[in-house]
């Protein structure tokens, strides 16, 4: 996680590319997420898809407390 960049890095496994696409659409529809970026994809066992992504959050989601 990078608070200054408002970015969260995630790793996951989806049952298929179709399921991954559904998950990405869910991120697009979240008001807290301004954009996402796929960083890696790889075919896993069976039809599974291993992936990495960065979620960029709305500026007000993560704030740094000022002393």
N, C-alpha and C positions, 0 to 999 in steps of 0.2 A: 504494500500500500504506500502511496505517495500522497501525503496530505497537501503539500504545496501545489502539486499538479492535479489534485482531486481525482486520482486514478487508483483503481483497485485492479490488481492482476489476479486472474482466476485460471485454474486448470480444471478440466473436467472430461468426462466420458459420456458420449451420447450413444444411444442404441443404433442410430443411423444418421446420415446427412440430413434426412428429412426432420428428424427430431432435433438436430442441432439448429436447423433453420427456424423451427418453431421456438426454440429457446431464444435465439437472436431476435426474433420478432417480439417476444415478451420483453426483452431489454429495451427495444425501441419504444415500446408503449409505456415504459416506466417514467414518470415525470422527474424522478431523481437522476436519471441517466441522460446526459446530453448527447453522447455518442458512444460507440464501442469500436474496438479494433481487434480483429482476429490476428493473433500472433503466430500460432502454429496449428496445423491439423495433420493428423496421421491416422492411417487405417490401423485399427486395433484388431483384437481377436474377433472372429465372426464378421459381422457387418458393423461392429462398433467403430466409433470415431473418437479418437483422443484429440483434445483441442486445448488451446490456450487463448485467452482473450484479456483485453484491458477494457475496463468500464470507466468512462470519464463522467464524473458526477457533477450535478448542478452546483454552482459555487456555494450555495448556502447549506449543502448537505454536510460537508466537513469544514469546520472552522477551527482555527487555532486560537486558543484563549490568549489574550494579551495580558501580561502581568500588570 
